[in-house]
Amino acid sequence: MIFSQKIFRLAISLCAITLLLFFLLLFLFSTQGKITEAQYFNYSVLLSCFALPLLYSFFGFYSVYTEARQRALGFRNIWRLVFLPMFIGGLLSLSVIFIFFNTTGKWAEDSLQRGWYELMTENPNPEFMEKNGELLRAMTDLNTNMFSWKVFFLSFSAILFFYFLISTIFAIFLKNRRL
């Protein structure tokens, strides 16, 4: 298969799985009365910090593995095979999520904010609260937009660092190897 087709298919798959997980959690929260706002926030964080990085790393390794079975690849090709699907899939899914929160999902954003604040007040950390008083005030104000363009670009730059790091690690360890 041509590299660009493979990269595009993997990127679309990553985007679809990410959006499926996001909307599945949102659906469960909005339809199940058992999930509190604090749990919704907590599950969102767990999904974003643990499940999605593992998923994206797996897809990156899979894309290299399928090509490296046929022939040994150089650093540049491996890096490209890992980075581009994650970049395209992540950008697409994050864009859809931010558009959702800024259009029809304002209620979900408010729920996330209230859930975050509820977790902060249930498990207070005096040192954190003392150092981040402005953040606490902003998070309790429901007029504050957690999903602004500034937040989008800051979030995506942190995510890009992860993509860059994973791509570089895979490329270093798998270059010129046939799997």
ZIVEN-V762863 format. One record per pair of residues at least 24 apart in sequence whose C-alpha atoms are under 10 Angstrom apart, sorted by the first residue. I is the first residue (numbers start at 1). GAP is how many residues later the second one is. Records with the same first field share a line. If there is no record, write none. Layout:
I->GAP + GAP
This chain:
1->66
3->60 + 64 + 74 + 77 + 78
4->77 + 80 + 81
6->57 + 61 + 75 + 79
7->53 + 56 + 73 + 74 + 75 + 76 + 77 + 78 + 79 + 81 + 82
8->76 + 77 + 80 + 81
9->76 + 80
10->46 + 49 + 50 + 52 + 53 + 71 + 72 + 74 + 75 + 76 + 78 + 79
11->45 + 48 + 49 + 72 + 73 + 74 + 75 + 76 + 77 + 78 + 79 + 80 + 81 + 82
12->73 + 74 + 76 + 77 + 78 + 80 + 81
13->46 + 72 + 76
14->38 + 41 + 42 + 45 + 71 + 72 + 73 + 74 + 75 + 76 + 78 + 79
15->41 + 70 + 71 + 72 + 73 + 74 + 75 + 76 + 77 + 78 + 79 + 81
16->73 + 76 + 77
17->35 + 38 + 72 + 76
18->29 + 30 + 33 + 34 + 37 + 38 + 71 + 72 + 74 + 75 + 76 + 79
19->71 + 73 + 74 + 75 + 77 + 78
20->73
21->26 + 27 + 30 + 31
22->25 + 26 + 71 + 75
23->74
26->79 + 82
29->79 + 82
30->78 + 81
36->75 + 78 + 79 + 82
37->71 + 73 + 74 + 75 + 76 + 77 + 78 + 79 + 80 + 81 + 82
38->73 + 74 + 75 + 76 + 77 + 78 + 79 + 80 + 81 + 82 + 84
39->73 + 76 + 77 + 79 + 80
40->68 + 71 + 72 + 74 + 75 + 76
41->67 + 68 + 70 + 71 + 72 + 73 + 74 + 75 + 76 + 77 + 78
42->70 + 73 + 74 + 77
44->68
52->38
53->33 + 106 + 109 + 110 + 113
55->31
56->26 + 27 + 29 + 30 + 31 + 33 + 34 + 106 + 107 + 110
57->25 + 26 + 29 + 105 + 106 + 109 + 110 + 113
58->24
59->26 + 27
60->24 + 25 + 26 + 103 + 106 + 107 + 110
61->105 + 106 + 109 + 110 + 113
64->106 + 107 + 110 + 111 + 115
65->109 + 113 + 114
66->113
67->111 + 112
68->106 + 107 + 108 + 109 + 110 + 111
69->108 + 109 + 110
70->108 + 109
71->105 + 106 + 107 + 108
72->102 + 103 + 104 + 105 + 106 + 107
73->98 + 101 + 102 + 103 + 104 + 105
74->97 + 98 + 100 + 101 + 102 + 103
75->92 + 93 + 95 + 96 + 97 + 98 + 99 + 100 + 101
76->91 + 92 + 95 + 96 + 99
77->94 + 98
78->89 + 90 + 92 + 93 + 94 + 95 + 96 + 97 + 98
79->84 + 85 + 86 + 87 + 88 + 89 + 90 + 91 + 92 + 93 + 95 + 96
80->87 + 88 + 91
81->86 + 89 + 90
82->81 + 82 + 84 + 85 + 86 + 87 + 88 + 89
83->77 + 79 + 80 + 81 + 82 + 83 + 84 + 85 + 87 + 88
84->79 + 80 + 83
85->78
86->73 + 74 + 76 + 77 + 78 + 80 + 81
87->69 + 72 + 73 + 76 + 77
90->66 + 69 + 70 + 73
91->65 + 68 + 69
94->58 + 61 + 62
95->57 + 61
97->50 + 55
98->48 + 49 + 50 + 51 + 53 + 54
99->48 + 49
100->47
101->44 + 45 + 46 + 47
102->43 + 44 + 45 + 46 + 47
106->36 + 39 + 40 + 41
107->35
109->33 + 35 + 36 + 37 + 38
110->29 + 30 + 31 + 32 + 33 + 34 + 35 + 36
111->31
112->27 + 34
113->25 + 26 + 27 + 28 + 29 + 31 + 32 + 33
114->25 + 26 + 27 + 28
116->24
